């Protein structure tokens, strides 16, 4: 019998097939303009990223996929370059083609949903890669021939290449087949450079929950990669996907210095659109009087240099 994983406080996604049908009916009457999409960065620094082993950088590939360069390591979160998700085509191209990536050292997986764990994408990565995955996923990686796989429950900590790596809670669920509902875990990852103290929190895929406060109390966070999309209709999505207003509240509770939004604009997983999510995020940020410099909205393929010169020479 496989383990079954749960959220904090026993919170469950209990929607029925009847609820799903209701959502489908609502969607037919809730047409959205999909002509406006998240833009590609006009300046992509592929050569500099390939050469960089010194400066801390964060590049948004799209959805929940980031190339993070930290502590001399090349890191990927939830690497997904898939052109389709189910029957729907990807709305925006990945910010950097997978063939143009540098060699990867570490990959972090938040959970097993297909828009966060795509083995065809992983197969095309190069490098001597260590995979950090939620409990319940290690055997799946091993069956596909990957050996350096480290499985984690919430609050498990690892050290590799001068980095401290901690798997932290999220509020979600997971499934890859009809028979494996919640048999693997879900969460986020906190990555800390033990030399500089720089600390990044990749929140994974989550609804709003009390865990943000706990994570903020456990770590002194610099950068938070926070999901903001796939929240509509909120009566259906609220348990598992955070809306932009709650994302701002959650970011405040983490006490991070910088917020980079993610999980929007690549796939139509719900009824909201990427531009809508960004608009709501910006309005809430302004309404709360938060410093604009703390919100780092990246275009697809854009790199934010956390250390070193902002512009290439």
Secondary structure, DSSP 8 states (H G I E B T S, - for coil): -------GGG------HHHHHHHHHHHHT-----SS---B-S---HHHHHH-SSS-EEEEEETTEEEEEETTEEEEES----SEETTEE-SS--SS-GGGS----EEE----STTT--HHHHHT--SS-EEEEETT-HHHHHHTT---EEEE-TT-EEEETTEEEEEE-------SSTT-TTSS---EEEEEETTT--EEEE--S----THHHHHHHH---SEEEEE--S--SHHHHTTTS--HHHHHHHHHHHT-SEEEEES-SSS--SS--HHHHHHHHHHHHHHTT--GGGB----BT-EEESSS-SS--
